[in-house]
């Protein structure tokens, strides 16, 4: 299932309240999907440097935040100004426990990609009936 919407709040509620691995959710430059017990998160964060991005796994959530401050010399004569400060903050409820020691994050060409492998403890276990 692919969900896109320009109305942020309903998509936000859907995303925060319900997510199953068979679904793919995308809105506002954020995609989350599961494949082979690895949850992948992609976030469009153009114009940032790696040092501007903060990631944290806490209480079953992946928290992504970024902050960019644009500065200009006070003595500069500005003819046009097309850049602005930028802040991004998103908390993604993880559908299962992840192996925090194996989380991988890459930032390239304005796209943050985070891979969160499912922990062994949270994988379904086959039970043999005797």
N, CA, C and O atoms as a printed pandas DataFrame, in Angstrom:
     atom_number atom_name residue_name chain_id  residue_number  x_coord  y_coord  z_coord
0              1         N          UNK        A               1    0.841   -1.167    0.000
1              2        CA          UNK        A               1    0.000    0.000    0.000
2              3         C          UNK        A               1    0.883    1.224    0.000
3              4         O          UNK        A               1    1.876    1.263    0.727
4              5         N          UNK        A               2    0.560    2.197   -0.771
5              6        CA          UNK        A               2    1.331    3.425   -0.886
6              7         C          UNK        A               2    0.413    4.579   -0.523
7              8         O          UNK        A               2   -0.650    4.733   -1.125
8              9         N          UNK        A               3    0.794    5.374    0.431
9             10        CA          UNK        A               3   -0.043    6.473    0.875
10            11         C          UNK        A               3    0.704    7.768    0.633
11            12         O          UNK        A               3    1.794    7.975    1.167
12            13         N          UNK        A               4    0.125    8.629   -0.162
13            14        CA          UNK        A               4    0.665    9.973   -0.296
14            15         C          UNK        A               4   -0.485   10.936   -0.098
15            16         O          UNK        A               4   -1.623   10.665   -0.482
16            17         N          UNK        A               5   -0.175   12.039    0.492
17            18        CA          UNK        A               5   -1.217   13.021    0.726
18            19         C          UNK        A               5   -0.601   14.378    0.926
19            20         O          UNK        A               5    0.501   14.502    1.460
20            21         N          UNK        A               6   -1.312   15.390    0.500
21            22        CA          UNK        A               6   -0.861   16.743    0.777
22            23         C          UNK        A               6   -1.439   17.222    2.100
23            24         O          UNK        A               6   -1.007   18.242    2.636
24            25         N          UNK        A               7   -2.416   16.488    2.629
25            26        CA          UNK        A               7   -3.002   16.820    3.918
26            27         C          UNK        A               7   -2.197   16.076    4.984
27            28         O          UNK        A               7   -2.410   14.882    5.196
28            29         N          UNK        A               8   -1.292   16.755    5.642
29            30        CA          UNK        A               8   -0.292   16.141    6.509
30            31         C          UNK        A               8   -0.882   15.441    7.725
31            32         O          UNK        A               8   -0.424   14.353    8.075
32            33         N          UNK        A               9   -1.871   16.017    8.375
33            34        CA          UNK        A               9   -2.352   15.479    9.640
34            35         C          UNK        A               9   -2.961   14.081    9.542
35            36         O          UNK        A               9   -2.601   13.235   10.361
36            37         N          UNK        A              10   -3.865   13.772    8.592
37            38        CA          UNK        A              10   -4.376   12.402    8.524
38            39         C          UNK        A              10   -3.273   11.382    8.245
39            40         O          UNK        A              10   -3.271   10.299    8.829
40            41         N          UNK        A              11   -2.358   11.712    7.376
41            42        CA          UNK        A              11   -1.256   10.792    7.098
42            43         C          UNK        A              11   -0.380   10.632    8.323
43            44         O          UNK        A              11    0.114    9.541    8.607
44            45         N          UNK        A              12   -0.191   11.725    9.048
45            46        CA          UNK        A              12    0.604   11.690   10.255
46            47         C          UNK        A              12   -0.015   10.752   11.283
47            48         O          UNK        A              12    0.681    9.932   11.882
48            49         N          UNK        A              13   -1.332   10.876   11.487
49            50        CA          UNK        A              13   -2.014   10.002   12.442
50            51         C          UNK        A              13   -1.938    8.547   12.005
51            52         O          UNK        A              13   -1.677    7.664   12.822
52            53         N          UNK        A              14   -2.164    8.295   10.730
53            54        CA          UNK        A              14   -2.093    6.926   10.220
54            55         C          UNK        A              14   -0.714    6.345   10.472
55            56         O          UNK        A              14   -0.566    5.222   10.952
56            57         N          UNK        A              15    0.290    7.142   10.135
57            58        CA          UNK        A              15    1.657    6.659   10.244
58            59         C          UNK        A              15    2.044    6.399   11.688
59            60         O          UNK        A              15    2.693    5.397   11.990
60            61         N          UNK        A              16    1.648    7.300   12.585
61            62        CA          UNK        A              16    2.026    7.161   13.982
62            63         C          UNK        A              16    1.253    6.065   14.703
63            64         O          UNK        A              16    1.776    5.446   15.629
64            65         N          UNK        A              17    0.017    5.821   14.287
65            66        CA          UNK        A              17   -0.828    4.875   15.003
66            67         C          UNK        A              17   -0.757    3.451   14.474
67            68         O          UNK        A              17   -1.027    2.503   15.212
68            69         N          UNK        A              18   -0.396    3.287   13.200
69            70        CA          UNK        A              18   -0.494    1.953   12.629
70            71         C          UNK        A              18    0.523    1.753   11.520
71            72         O          UNK        A              18    0.624    2.574   10.608
72            73         N          UNK        A              19    1.261    0.685   11.596
73            74        CA          UNK        A              19    2.207    0.361   10.537
74            75         C          UNK        A              19    2.438   -1.142   10.559
75            76         O          UNK        A              19    2.757   -1.707   11.605
76            77         N          UNK        A              20    2.282   -1.781    9.429
77            78        CA          UNK        A              20    2.611   -3.193    9.321
78            79         C          UNK        A              20    3.681   -3.343    8.264
79            80         O          UNK        A              20    3.753   -2.532    7.340
80            81         N          UNK        A              21    4.533   -4.388    8.382
81            82        CA          UNK        A              21    5.645   -4.540    7.450
82            83         C          UNK        A              21    5.227   -4.656    5.983
83            84         O          UNK        A              21    6.034   -4.383    5.096
84            85         N          UNK        A              22    4.008   -5.048    5.717
85            86        CA          UNK        A              22    3.570   -5.194    4.328
86            87         C          UNK        A              22    3.228   -3.852    3.697
87            88         O          UNK        A              22    2.998   -3.774    2.490
88            89         N          UNK        A              23    3.194   -2.812    4.492
89            90        CA          UNK        A              23    2.812   -1.503    3.984
90            91         C          UNK        A              23    4.036   -0.637    3.753
91            92         O          UNK        A              23    5.090   -0.820    4.361
92            93         N          UNK        A              24    3.855    0.293    2.870
93            94        CA          UNK        A              24    4.864    1.313    2.635
94            95         C          UNK        A              24    4.169    2.644    2.810
95            96         O          UNK        A              24    3.138    2.896    2.187
96            97         N          UNK        A              25    4.716    3.485    3.639
97            98        CA          UNK        A              25    4.110    4.765    3.926
98            99         C          UNK        A              25    5.075    5.856    3.479
99           100         O          UNK        A              25    6.277    5.774    3.730
100          101         N          UNK        A              26    4.546    6.863    2.825
101          102        CA          UNK        A              26    5.383    7.971    2.387
102          103         C          UNK        A              26    4.603    9.270    2.458
103          104         O          UNK        A              26    3.481    9.354    1.957
104          105         N          UNK        A              27    5.178   10.261    3.065
105          106        CA          UNK        A              27    4.628   11.608    3.046
106          107         C          UNK        A              27    5.719   12.582    3.452
107          108         O          UNK        A              27    6.607   12.265    4.243
108          109         N          UNK        A              28    5.627   13.758    2.894
109          110        CA          UNK        A              28    6.581   14.819    3.199
110          111         C          UNK        A              28    8.031   14.368    3.102
111          112         O          UNK        A              28    8.837   14.682    3.978
112          113         N          UNK        A              29    8.370   13.642    2.056
113          114        CA          UNK        A              29    9.751   13.246    1.838
114          115         C          UNK        A              29   10.248   12.151    2.760
115          116         O          UNK        A              29   11.454   12.038    2.980
116          117         N          UNK        A              30    9.346   11.337    3.310
117          118        CA          UNK        A              30    9.726   10.272    4.229
118          119         C          UNK        A              30    9.088    8.965    3.775
119          120         O          UNK        A              30    7.879    8.905    3.555
120          121         N          UNK        A              31    9.901    7.917    3.635
121          122        CA          UNK        A              31    9.403    6.593    3.260
122          123         C          UNK        A              31    9.885    5.584    4.292
123          124         O          UNK        A              31   11.022    5.656    4.760
124          125         N          UNK        A              32    9.010    4.641    4.645
125          126        CA          UNK        A              32    9.352    3.577    5.588
126          127         C          UNK        A              32    8.845    2.270    5.010
127          128         O          UNK        A              32    7.681    2.169    4.622
128          129         N          UNK        A              33    9.719    1.261    4.951
129          130        CA          UNK        A              33    9.277   -0.033    4.448
130          131         C          UNK        A              33   10.109   -1.145    5.079
131          132         O          UNK        A              33   11.215   -0.921    5.571
132          133         N          UNK        A              34    9.547   -2.341    5.049
133          134        CA          UNK        A              34   10.180   -3.521    5.631
134          135         C          UNK        A              34   10.440   -4.523    4.526
135          136         O          UNK        A              34    9.566   -4.799    3.704
136          137         N          UNK        A              35   11.640   -5.064    4.511
137          138        CA          UNK        A              35   11.982   -6.125    3.570
138          139         C          UNK        A              35   12.986   -7.050    4.253
139          140         O          UNK        A              35   14.031   -6.613    4.734
140          141         N          UNK        A              36   12.650   -8.313    4.282
141          142        CA          UNK        A              36   13.545   -9.332    4.847
142          143         C          UNK        A              36   14.003   -8.995    6.271
143          144         O          UNK        A              36   15.184   -9.111    6.601
144          145         N          UNK        A              37   13.048   -8.576    7.105
145          146        CA          UNK        A              37   13.313   -8.272    8.518
146          147         C          UNK        A              37   14.276   -7.107    8.730
147          148         O          UNK        A              37   14.958   -7.034    9.752
148          149         N          UNK        A              38   14.327   -6.203    7.761
149          150        CA          UNK        A              38   15.087   -4.963    7.914
150          151         C          UNK        A              38   14.137   -3.815    7.598
151          152         O          UNK        A              38   13.592   -3.728    6.498
152          153         N          UNK        A              39   13.947   -2.943    8.573
153          154        CA          UNK        A              39   13.130   -1.762    8.372
154          155         C          UNK        A              39   14.015   -0.690    7.750
155          156         O          UNK        A              39   15.087   -0.386    8.274
156          157         N          UNK        A              40   13.576   -0.120    6.646
157          158        CA          UNK        A              40   14.331    0.936    5.973
158          159         C          UNK        A              40   13.552    2.243    6.045
159          160         O          UNK        A              40   12.343    2.282    5.819
160          161         N          UNK        A              41   14.267    3.293    6.361
161          162        CA          UNK        A              41   13.689    4.628    6.433
162          163         C          UNK        A              41   14.501    5.520    5.504
163          164         O          UNK        A              41   15.729    5.567    5.583
164          165         N          UNK        A              42   13.798    6.227    4.624
165          166        CA          UNK        A              42   14.453    7.192    3.740
166          167         C          UNK        A              42   13.801    8.541    3.957
167          168         O          UNK        A              42   12.577    8.664    3.933
168          169         N          UNK        A              43   14.626    9.548    4.169
169          170        CA          UNK        A              43   14.127   10.905    4.403
170          171         C          UNK        A              43   14.853   11.866    3.482
171          172         O          UNK        A              43   16.082   11.871    3.424
172          173         N          UNK        A              44   14.096   12.676    2.762
173          174        CA          UNK        A              44   14.676   13.720    1.922
174          175         C          UNK        A              44   15.066   14.883    2.825
175          176         O          UNK        A              44   14.208   15.531    3.425
176          177         N          UNK        A              45   16.355   15.138    2.915
177          178        CA          UNK        A              45   16.878   16.227    3.742
178          179         C          UNK        A              45   17.905   17.014    2.930
179          180         O          UNK        A              45   19.092   17.005    3.258
180          181         N          UNK        A              46   17.459   17.687    1.882
181          182        CA          UNK        A              46   18.411   18.389    1.019
182          183         C          UNK        A              46   19.057   19.590    1.698
183          184         O          UNK        A              46   18.464   20.234    2.564
184          185         N          UNK        A              47   20.278   19.871    1.284
185          186        CA          UNK        A              47   20.961   21.069    1.746
186          187         C          UNK        A              47   21.594   20.967    3.114
187          188         O          UNK        A              47   22.025   21.976    3.673
188          189         N          UNK        A              48   21.659   19.766    3.664
189          190        CA          UNK        A              48   22.253   19.585    4.989
190          191         C          UNK        A              48   23.620   18.930    4.874
191          192         O          UNK        A              48   23.984   18.372    3.839
192          193         N          UNK        A              49   24.356   19.014    5.956
193          194        CA          UNK        A              49   25.592   18.258    6.085
194          195         C          UNK        A              49   25.343   17.156    7.114
195          196         O          UNK        A              49   24.428   17.258    7.931
196          197         N          UNK        A              50   26.155   16.112    7.069
197          198        CA          UNK        A              50   25.972   14.983    7.989
198          199         C          UNK        A              50   25.939   15.446    9.441
199          200         O          UNK        A              50   25.179   14.914   10.250
200          201         N          UNK        A              51   26.754   16.426    9.766
201          202        CA          UNK        A              51   26.828   16.925   11.158
202          203         C          UNK        A              51   25.530   17.596   11.616
203          204         O          UNK        A              51   25.311   17.767   12.815
204          205         N          UNK        A              52   24.672   17.976   10.666
205          206        CA          UNK        A              52   23.408   18.642   11.001
206          207         C          UNK        A              52   22.300   17.662   11.374
207          208         O          UNK        A              52   21.245   18.074   11.856
208          209         N          UNK        A              53   22.534   16.353   11.154
209          210        CA          UNK        A              53   21.490   15.338   11.319
210          211         C          UNK        A              53   21.713   14.563   12.615
211          212         O          UNK        A              53   22.830   14.137   12.910
212          213         N          UNK        A              54   20.646   14.385   13.382
213          214        CA          UNK        A              54   20.704   13.625   14.635
214          215         C          UNK        A              54   19.731   12.459   14.559
215          216         O          UNK        A              54   18.577   12.625   14.163
216          217         N          UNK        A              55   20.205   11.277   14.940
217          218        CA          UNK        A              55   19.383   10.064   14.972
218          219         C          UNK        A              55   19.434    9.472   16.362
219          220         O          UNK        A              55   20.466    9.507   17.032
220          221         N          UNK        A              56   18.290    8.919   16.795
221          222        CA          UNK        A              56   18.230    8.285   18.110
222          223         C          UNK        A              56   17.137    7.224   18.101
223          224         O          UNK        A              56   16.036    7.464   17.606
224          225         N          UNK        A              57   17.441    6.055   18.647
225          226        CA          UNK        A              57   16.417    5.040   18.883
226          227         C          UNK        A              57   16.157    5.054   20.385
227          228         O          UNK        A              57   17.054    4.830   21.198
228          229         N          UNK        A              58   14.882    5.328   20.727
229          230        CA          UNK        A              58   14.526    5.430   22.138
230          231         C          UNK        A              58   13.065    5.037   22.311
231          232         O          UNK        A              58   12.201    5.505   21.569
232          233         N          UNK        A              59   12.790    4.189   23.277
233          234        CA          UNK        A              59   11.426    3.790   23.627
234          235         C          UNK        A              59   10.628    3.300   22.426
235          236         O          UNK        A              59    9.450    3.629   22.287
236          237         N          UNK        A              60   11.265    2.513   21.556
237          238        CA          UNK        A              60   10.569    1.934   20.411
238          239         C          UNK        A              60   10.314    2.900   19.265
239          240         O          UNK        A              60    9.487    2.635   18.393
240          241         N          UNK        A              61   11.025    4.021   19.269
241          242        CA          UNK        A              61   10.878    5.021   18.210
242          243         C          UNK        A              61   12.234    5.344   17.599
243          244         O          UNK        A              61   13.261    5.315   18.277
244          245         N          UNK        A              62   12.218    5.654   16.300
245          246        CA          UNK        A              62   13.384    6.239   15.649
246          247         C          UNK        A              62   13.112    7.730   15.565
247          248         O          UNK        A              62   12.147    8.159   14.931
248          249         N          UNK        A              63   13.958    8.511   16.200
249          250        CA          UNK        A              63   13.817    9.966   16.183
250          251         C          UNK        A              63   14.861   10.554   15.247
251          252         O          UNK        A              63   16.060   10.325   15.407
252          253         N          UNK        A              64   14.386   11.314   14.269
253          254        CA          UNK        A              64   15.267   11.971   13.307
254          255         C          UNK        A              64   15.057   13.473   13.463
255          256         O          UNK        A              64   13.923   13.952   13.466
256          257         N          UNK        A              65   16.145   14.204   13.593
257          258        CA          UNK        A              65   16.036   15.656   13.617
258          259         C          UNK        A              65   17.220   16.251   12.863
259          260         O          UNK        A              65   18.296   15.658   12.791
260          261         N          UNK        A              66   16.995   17.419   12.313
261          262        CA          UNK        A              66   18.044   18.126   11.587
262          263         C          UNK        A              66   17.832   19.617   11.776
263          264         O          UNK        A              66   16.702   20.091   11.897
264          265         N          UNK        A              67   18.914   20.331   11.798
265          266        CA          UNK        A              67   18.841   21.767   12.009
266          267         C          UNK        A              67   19.949   22.435   11.203
267          268         O          UNK        A              67   21.124   22.096   11.343
268          269         N          UNK        A              68   19.563   23.384   10.363
269          270        CA          UNK        A              68   20.533   24.130    9.568
270          271         C          UNK        A              68   20.270   25.619    9.785
271          272         O          UNK        A              68   19.147   26.102    9.637
272          273         N          UNK        A              69   21.313   26.308   10.132
273          274        CA          UNK        A              69   21.239   27.763   10.294
274          275         C          UNK        A              69   21.981   28.395    9.120
275          276         O          UNK        A              69   23.124   28.043    8.829
276          277         N          UNK        A              70   21.317   29.328    8.457
277          278        CA          UNK        A              70   21.933   30.052    7.361
278          279         C          UNK        A              70   22.409   31.396    7.892
279          280         O          UNK        A              70   21.631   32.162    8.460
280          281         N          UNK        A              71   23.677   31.671    7.704
281          282        CA          UNK        A              71   24.232   32.919    8.191
282          283         C          UNK        A              71   24.747   33.742    7.019
283          284         O          UNK        A              71   25.217   33.203    6.017
284          285         N          UNK        A              72   24.651   35.029    7.165
285          286        CA          UNK        A              72   25.165   35.945    6.159
286          287         C          UNK        A              72   25.935   37.043    6.878
287          288         O          UNK        A              72   25.549   37.495    7.956
288          289         N          UNK        A              73   26.998   37.447    6.274
289          290        CA          UNK        A              73   27.811   38.521    6.831
290          291         C          UNK        A              73   26.962   39.789    6.942
291          292         O          UNK        A              73   26.301   40.193    5.985
292          293         N          UNK        A              74   26.991   40.402    8.112
293          294        CA          UNK        A              74   26.197   41.607    8.347
294          295         C          UNK        A              74   26.568   42.747    7.407
295          296         O          UNK        A              74   25.749   43.625    7.135
296          297         N          UNK        A              75   27.795   42.732    6.914
297          298        CA          UNK        A              75   28.269   43.817    6.054
298          299         C          UNK        A              75   27.973   43.551    4.579
299          300         O          UNK        A              75   28.231   44.399    3.724
300          301         N          UNK        A              76   27.431   42.374    4.290
301          302        CA          UNK        A              76   27.158   42.022    2.895
302          303         C          UNK        A              76   25.972   42.819    2.369
303          304         O          UNK        A              76   25.017   43.092    3.097
304          305         N          UNK        A              77   26.048   43.184    1.099
305          306        CA          UNK        A              77   24.932   43.843    0.438
306          307         C          UNK        A              77   24.120   42.753   -0.246
307          308         O          UNK        A              77   24.583   42.158   -1.219
308          309         N          UNK        A              78   22.908   42.480    0.251
309          310        CA          UNK        A              78   22.083   41.378   -0.234
310          311         C          UNK        A              78   21.124   41.892   -1.305
311          312         O          UNK        A              78   20.385   42.850   -1.075
312          313         N          UNK        A              79   21.137   41.257   -2.473
313          314        CA          UNK        A              79   20.226   41.615   -3.550
314          315         C          UNK        A              79   18.989   40.721   -3.566
315          316         O          UNK        A              79   17.882   41.172   -3.858
316          317         N          UNK        A              80   19.194   39.477   -3.255
317          318        CA          UNK        A              80   18.079   38.545   -3.121
318          319         C          UNK        A              80   18.503   37.466   -2.131
319          320         O          UNK        A              80   19.684   37.136   -2.026
320          321         N          UNK        A              81   17.528   36.922   -1.409
321          322        CA          UNK        A              81   17.845   35.917   -0.386
322          323         C          UNK        A              81   16.895   34.746   -0.580
323          324         O          UNK        A              81   15.698   34.861   -0.315
324          325         N          UNK        A              82   17.423   33.622   -1.041
325          326        CA          UNK        A              82   16.581   32.480   -1.364
326          327         C          UNK        A              82   16.774   31.277   -0.464
327          328         O          UNK        A              82   16.176   30.227   -0.701
328          329         N          UNK        A              83   17.605   31.410    0.570
329          330        CA          UNK        A              83   17.809   30.301    1.486
330          331         C          UNK        A              83   17.259   30.669    2.856
331          332         O          UNK        A              83   17.080   31.845    3.174
332          333         N          UNK        A              84   17.000   29.664    3.646
333          334        CA          UNK        A              84   16.417   29.920    4.961
334          335         C          UNK        A              84   16.904   28.875    5.952
335          336         O          UNK        A              84   17.411   27.818    5.578
336          337         N          UNK        A              85   16.737   29.202    7.216
337          338        CA          UNK        A              85   17.011   28.199    8.246
338          339         C          UNK        A              85   16.076   27.023    8.015
339          340         O          UNK        A              85   14.985   27.179    7.467
340          341         N          UNK        A              86   16.511   25.859    8.435
341          342        CA          UNK        A              86   15.749   24.646    8.151
342          343         C          UNK        A              86   15.741   23.777    9.393
343          344         O          UNK        A              86   16.784   23.551   10.006
344          345         N          UNK        A              87   14.575   23.292    9.763
345          346        CA          UNK        A              87   14.462   22.345   10.867
346          347         C          UNK        A              87   13.561   21.194   10.437
347          348         O          UNK        A              87   12.546   21.401    9.771
348          349         N          UNK        A              88   13.939   19.996   10.820
349          350        CA          UNK        A              88   13.175   18.794   10.517
350          351         C          UNK        A              88   13.170   17.950   11.772
351          352         O          UNK        A              88   14.208   17.776   12.410
352          353         N          UNK        A              89   12.019   17.429   12.130
353          354        CA          UNK        A              89   11.921   16.555   13.289
354          355         C          UNK        A              89   10.821   15.540   13.025
355          356         O          UNK        A              89    9.704   15.899   12.654
356          357         N          UNK        A              90   11.147   14.286   13.218
357          358        CA          UNK        A              90   10.179   13.218   12.961
358          359         C          UNK        A              90   10.457   12.079   13.923
359          360         O          UNK        A              90   11.610   11.705   14.138
360          361         N          UNK        A              91    9.407   11.534   14.495
361          362        CA          UNK        A              91    9.513   10.365   15.355
362          363         C          UNK        A              91    8.720    9.247   14.697
363          364         O          UNK        A              91    7.531    9.397   14.413
364          365         N          UNK        A              92    9.383    8.135   14.459
365          366        CA          UNK        A              92    8.770    7.005   13.763
366          367         C          UNK        A              92    8.643    5.849   14.740
367          368         O          UNK        A              92    9.641    5.352   15.263
368          369         N          UNK        A              93    7.408    5.423   14.983
369          370        CA          UNK        A              93    7.167    4.280   15.865
370          371         C          UNK        A              93    7.622    3.012   15.139
371          372         O          UNK        A              93    7.139    2.707   14.048
372          373         N          UNK        A              94    8.541    2.288   15.743
373          374        CA          UNK        A              94    9.057    1.072   15.124
374          375         C          UNK        A              94    8.066   -0.072   15.333
375          376         O          UNK        A              94    7.561   -0.251   16.441
376          377         N          UNK        A              95    7.782   -0.846   14.290
377          378        CA          UNK        A              95    6.786   -1.915   14.405
378          379         C          UNK        A              95    7.288   -3.141   15.172
379          380         O          UNK        A              95    6.506   -4.025   15.522
380          381         N          UNK        A              96    8.586   -3.186   15.427
381          382        CA          UNK        A              96    9.175   -4.293   16.180
382          383         C          UNK        A              96   10.508   -3.836   16.764
383          384         O          UNK        A              96   11.042   -2.794   16.387
384          385         N          UNK        A              97   11.037   -4.637   17.694
385          386        CA          UNK        A              97   12.331   -4.321   18.303
386          387         C          UNK        A              97   13.434   -4.483   17.258
387          388         O          UNK        A              97   13.396   -5.398   16.435
388          389         N          UNK        A              98   14.407   -3.592   17.305
389          390        CA          UNK        A              98   15.512   -3.640   16.352
390          391         C          UNK        A              98   16.816   -3.939   17.070
391          392         O          UNK        A              98   16.949   -3.715   18.274
392          393         N          UNK        A              99   17.776   -4.450   16.307
393          394        CA          UNK        A              99   19.110   -4.719   16.835
394          395         C          UNK        A              99   19.894   -3.412   16.752
395          396         O          UNK        A              99   20.439   -3.077   15.700
396          397         N          UNK        A             100   19.951   -2.682   17.851
397          398        CA          UNK        A             100   20.548   -1.353   17.853
398          399         C          UNK        A             100   22.021   -1.355   17.467
399          400         O          UNK        A             100   22.523   -0.355   16.955
400          401         N          UNK        A             101   22.722   -2.462   17.704
401          402        CA          UNK        A             101   24.134   -2.559   17.342
402          403         C          UNK        A             101   24.377   -2.700   15.845
403          404         O          UNK        A             101   25.506   -2.540   15.383
404          405         N          UNK        A             102   23.329   -2.998   15.088
405          406        CA          UNK        A             102   23.480   -3.198   13.644
406          407         C          UNK        A             102   22.783   -2.121   12.808
407          408         O          UNK        A             102   22.666   -2.263   11.591
408          409         N          UNK        A             103   22.328   -1.060   13.447
409          410        CA          UNK        A             103   21.679    0.027   12.701
410          411         C          UNK        A             103   22.730    0.721   11.846
411          412         O          UNK        A             103   23.837    1.002   12.305
412          413         N          UNK        A             104   22.367    0.993   10.594
413          414        CA          UNK        A             104   23.271    1.666    9.658
414          415         C          UNK        A             104   22.575    2.908    9.120
415          416         O          UNK        A             104   21.403    2.856    8.747
416          417         N          UNK        A             105   23.295    4.019    9.079
417          418        CA          UNK        A             105   22.737    5.267    8.549
418          419         C          UNK        A             105   23.709    5.855    7.527
419          420         O          UNK        A             105   24.910    5.956    7.778
420          421         N          UNK        A             106   23.168    6.237    6.378
421          422        CA          UNK        A             106   23.955    6.845    5.304
422          423         C          UNK        A             106   23.260    8.125    4.863
423          424         O          UNK        A             106   22.032    8.198    4.849
424          425         N          UNK        A             107   24.045    9.127    4.505
425          426        CA          UNK        A             107   23.499   10.369    3.974
426          427         C          UNK        A             107   24.255   10.699    2.693
427          428         O          UNK        A             107   25.463   10.934    2.700
428          429         N          UNK        A             108   23.504   10.708    1.595
429          430        CA          UNK        A             108   24.129   10.964    0.298
430          431         C          UNK        A             108   23.148   11.703   -0.604
431          432         O          UNK        A             108   21.973   11.343   -0.686
432          433         N          UNK        A             109   23.632   12.721   -1.269
433          434        CA          UNK        A             109   22.842   13.509   -2.225
434          435         C          UNK        A             109   21.515   13.993   -1.640
435          436         O          UNK        A             109   20.490   13.998   -2.321
436          437         N          UNK        A             110   21.551   14.400   -0.368
437          438        CA          UNK        A             110   20.358   14.959    0.254
438          439         C          UNK        A             110   19.351   13.946    0.761
439          440         O          UNK        A             110   18.258   14.324    1.183
440          441         N          UNK        A             111   19.703   12.641    0.726
441          442        CA          UNK        A             111   18.779   11.604    1.181
442          443         C          UNK        A             111   19.428   10.826    2.334
443          444         O          UNK        A             111   20.525   10.285    2.199
444          445         N          UNK        A             112   18.725   10.786    3.459
445          446        CA          UNK        A             112   19.144    9.988    4.604
446          447         C          UNK        A             112   18.505    8.613    4.491
447          448         O          UNK        A             112   17.290    8.505    4.321
448          449         N          UNK        A             113   19.313    7.564    4.583
449          450        CA          UNK        A             113   18.812    6.186    4.549
450          451         C          UNK        A             113   19.253    5.494    5.836
451          452         O          UNK        A             113   20.444    5.430    6.140
452          453         N          UNK        A             114   18.284    4.979    6.586
453          454        CA          UNK        A             114   18.572    4.278    7.838
454          455         C          UNK        A             114   18.047    2.859    7.708
455          456         O          UNK        A             114   16.885    2.649    7.359
456          457         N          UNK        A             115   18.905    1.884    7.989
457          458        CA          UNK        A             115   18.521    0.464    7.984
458          459         C          UNK        A             115   18.527   -0.033    9.420
459          460         O          UNK        A             115   19.523    0.096   10.132
460          461         N          UNK        A             116   17.391   -0.607    9.839
461          462        CA          UNK        A             116   17.224   -1.068   11.208
462          463         C          UNK        A             116   16.854   -2.553   11.191
463          464         O          UNK        A             116   15.683   -2.891   11.020
464          465         N          UNK        A             117   17.839   -3.449   11.368
465          466        CA          UNK        A             117   17.536   -4.884   11.360
466          467         C          UNK        A             117   16.687   -5.298   12.567
467          468         O          UNK        A             117   16.880   -4.812   13.681
468          469         N          UNK        A             118   15.770   -6.187   12.317
469          470        CA          UNK        A             118   14.907   -6.716   13.381
470          471         C          UNK        A             118   15.770   -7.523   14.352
471          472         O          UNK        A             118   16.652   -8.268   13.926
472          473         N          UNK        A             119   15.520   -7.378   15.653
473          474        CA          UNK        A             119   16.271   -8.147   16.646
474          475         C          UNK        A             119   15.846   -9.610   16.586
475          476         O          UNK        A             119   14.710   -9.923   16.231
476          477         N          UNK        A             120   16.752  -10.481   16.928
477          478        CA          UNK        A             120   16.467  -11.922   16.918
478          479         C          UNK        A             120   15.318  -12.250   17.867
479          480         O          UNK        A             120   14.496  -13.120   17.579
480          481         N          UNK        A             121   15.263  -11.545   19.009
481          482        CA          UNK        A             121   14.229  -11.803   20.002
482          483         C          UNK        A             121   12.831  -11.487   19.478
483          484         O          UNK        A             121   11.855  -12.103   19.906
484          485         N          UNK        A             122   12.728  -10.539   18.559
485          486        CA          UNK        A             122   11.400  -10.131   18.078
486          487         C          UNK        A             122   10.956  -10.872   16.824
487          488         O          UNK        A             122    9.832  -10.685   16.358
488          489         N          UNK        A             123   11.833  -11.713   16.272
489          490        CA          UNK        A             123   11.437  -12.482   15.085
490          491         C          UNK        A             123   10.481  -13.595   15.494
491          492         O          UNK        A             123   10.632  -14.193   16.559
492          493         N          UNK        A             124    9.499  -13.867   14.646
493          494        CA          UNK        A             124    8.571  -14.975   14.961
494          495         C          UNK        A             124    9.319  -16.302   15.098
495          496         O          UNK        A             124   10.268  -16.572   14.362
496          497         N          UNK        A             125    8.884  -17.107   16.032
497          498        CA          UNK        A             125    9.525  -18.413   16.281
498          499         C          UNK        A             125    8.569  -19.517   15.856
499          500         O          UNK        A             125    7.385  -19.487   16.192
500          501         N          UNK        A             126    9.077  -20.474   15.127
501          502        CA          UNK        A             126    8.295  -21.638   14.709
502          503         C          UNK        A             126    8.212  -22.589   15.890
503          504         O          UNK        A             126    9.226  -22.912   16.509
504          505         N          UNK        A             127    7.014  -23.030   16.199
505          506        CA          UNK        A             127    6.804  -23.962   17.307
506          507         C          UNK        A             127    6.411  -25.319   16.722
507          508         O          UNK        A             127    5.461  -25.425   15.947
508          509         N          UNK        A             128    7.140  -26.323   17.099
509          510        CA          UNK        A             128    6.871  -27.668   16.622
510          511         C          UNK        A             128    5.814  -28.313   17.510
511          512         O          UNK        A             128    5.930  -28.308   18.736
512          513         N          UNK        A             129    4.797  -28.859   16.888
513          514        CA          UNK        A             129    3.749  -29.544   17.616
514          515         C          UNK        A             129    4.122  -31.020   17.699
515          516         O          UNK        A             129    4.374  -31.659   16.678
516          517         N          UNK        A             130    4.156  -31.552   18.902
517          518        CA          UNK        A             130    4.522  -32.967   19.105
518          519         C          UNK        A             130    3.292  -33.827   19.216
519          520         O          UNK        A             130    3.401  -35.041   19.389
